Amino acid sequence: MPGEKHPKISVDSREPDSVCDSLEAQGATLEIAQLPLGDYVLSERLAVERKTRQDFESSIFDGRLFSQLSGLSAAYSRVVFIVEGEGDGESRLSRAALLGAYSSVISDYGCALFFTRSPQATAEMVFALACHEQLAKPHTLPVFAKRRAKNDSELSRAIVESLPSVGPSLARSLLNYFNNVENVFTAPESELKEVGKIGEKKAKRLREIITRRYRDEEDKSQD
């Protein structure tokens, strides 16, 4: 129907059903996966990290907060940090400590900070961001949510990891064996089978995907 909005959102598999159900009710198409960074990826440049107030405080104590912020700000040029829940209960942190953490989110890591009262309110904010990012502006949802490479070697590994059934360990093995990305992509099936845990079936699949002609009609990323 005219005026309907159907953004695509990559959602971390550990996120609660209450948020996911609300997103789908609003019209979003969800792609559920265990994301390496962020809880909701809305485009190649924008990710959302969601924490309840209790988890926000816990992440300060155990150090997760700042390591997550560091990874997110390195991988995405736009990061929105949502703190969800009422703030009327007792806090293990002083008001000054909380304000300091909020200030760090904004000034040290360049993230937008947003407060919501409920999972439904969180879903409404995420949906609005997704619509603005994908429908009002031409930013495409990436096929893979991934870290921004810190150096050329890490970028080479990321490229090889994009191949089917290839994780970080196997990508390193392939690059160590073939020396560079080009040699990995041009290696015959017989040589691929010599590396690590690559058997005949996986080697054949790698060669199929590397040599297969790209078909735009199969790629639905622009829908």
N, C-alpha and C positions, 0 to 999 in steps of 0.2 A: 504494500500500500504506500502511496505517496507520503513522504515525511517520516517514514519509519527509519529508525537508526539501528544498525546491526554491526557495531564494532567487534573486532576479534581481540580477545585478551588471553595472553598466556598466563596461567595461574599455577602457582606452586602447589603441588599435591598435598601439602600439609596445611593448607588454608582451610578454615571451617566451612561447612556446608551452608551455614547461615548467610555468609557473604556471597558464596557462589550461586546459591539459589536466587538471591535477590538480583544479582547481575543478570542471570538468565531471564528472570521475570521482566526485567527492563528491556530485554532484546539483545543482549550481548551473546556472542558465540565464544565459548570457552575452550581453550586447549590446555588440558591438565597435564602437568609434567613436574618432575622434581627439578626446579630451577636452581642453577648454581648461584645466582644472585637475585635479590628482590623477591617479592611475593606476587607482584602483578607487573608484567611487561606489556606496555601499551604501544610501543613503537621501537624502532632501532635506536632511538635516543632517549626515551622516557621509561622509567621504572618507578614502581611504588613499593615502599617497604611499610608494612603494617605491624604495629605492636599494640597489645593491650597496655594499659597503664602499669599493671603489675609486671608484665614482661619487660616493659621499657626500663623499669627500675632494676629488675634482675639483670638485664643486659649491661647495665652500668657497673654493677658489682662484679660480674664475671668477665667483663672486658669485651663481650660480644658486640656491643653497640658500636664502638669505634672501629673495630676491625671490619664490621659489615659496612659502615659508612665509607671507610677507605676504599673497599672493593667496589661499592656502588658508584661512588663519585669518579673512580677511575674508568669504569666500564660504560657509564651513561652520562651524557652531557646535561640531562635533566633528571633530577631525582626528587620525588615527593615522599616525605616521611609522615605517615599518619599514626597518631596516638589515639587509641580508641578506648572509650569508657568514661564513666563519671569519676570525678576527682574528689569525692566527698569522704572516702575512707581514709584510714590511717596510712601514712607513708613512712617507709624506712629511711627516706631521705629528707633533709631539711628543704625548705622552700628555696633557699639560696643555692643548694646543690642541684635541685631540679632546674632552676632557671639557668644555672651554669651549663648543664647538659643541653638544654634547649638552645642556648646561645651557641654552643659548639656545633650542633647540628646545622645551624644556619650559617654562622660566620666562618667556621673552620672547614666545613665540608661542602658548603654552597647548596644545601638541600632546602627545599621548601618544607615548612612544618605546618601540619594541619591537624586539628583536633576534632574528633567525632564522638558522639555519645553512644552509638550502638553499631552492630554489624550492618544493619540496614543503611544507616547514614554513611558508613564507610563505602558500601557498595554504590550508593548514589554518587559519591565523590569520584570513585574510580571510574564509574560509567561516564560521568560528565567529562572527565579527563580524556578517556578513550575516544569519545565522540569528537571532542575538540581536536585531538591529535590526529585521528584517522579520517574523519569526515569533513572537518572544517579546514584541515591542513593536510598536504600530501606527504605524510610520513607513514611508511609501510611497516607492518609488524614483521620482524625478522623471522626466518625459518628456524634459526637456533638462537636462543638467548645465551650469550657467552661473554667472557671477560674481554676487555680491551687488552691487547698484547702490550707488554712492557718493553719488549725488545724484539729484534728480528727472529731470534731462535724460537721465542715463545709464539710469535706469529706463524712461523713455519709449522710448529706443532699443532696450532689451532686449525690450520688449513687441512692437515692430514687427519686430525680428529673429526673433521666434518664427513669423512667417508663412513659408510655403514659399518657398524660393529667395531669401530676403532676408537678406543679410549686413550687416555693420556699415556699409559704404560706402553701399549702397542704402537702408538704414534712415535714415541721415542725410539722404540726398537727399529721401526721402519726407517726413521731418519738416520739413526746410527749405522744401519746396514747400507743404505743407499746414498747417504751423505747430504742429499738435498731433496726438496719437494719435487722438482722436475723428474729426478730419477725414480722417485716413488710412483709418480703418475704414469711414467712410461715403461716401468718394469713389466716384463712378461709374466704370465701366470706361473710359469715354472720357477721363476726367481722369487716371486712373492711367497710361494709355499715354503721357502727356506727360512723365513723369518718368524721367530717367536711361536705363537700359537695359531698362525695362519695355516689352515689346512686347505685341501683342494676346493671344498665348497666355498669357503670365504674368499679365497684367491680368485675364483671364477666370478663371484659377485662383485668384487672390487673392479675387475677388468670390465664387467658389464656396465657398471655405473660410470666409470671413467670414460668409456668410449661411446656410450649411448648418446644419440642425438637429442639435443634439448628441444622440447615441444612446449611452446608458449601456452597452448590451450590446456595443457595439464597443470600448469603453474597457476594456482588460484590466489596467489599472495596479493594481487591487486583488487580482488573482489571486495 
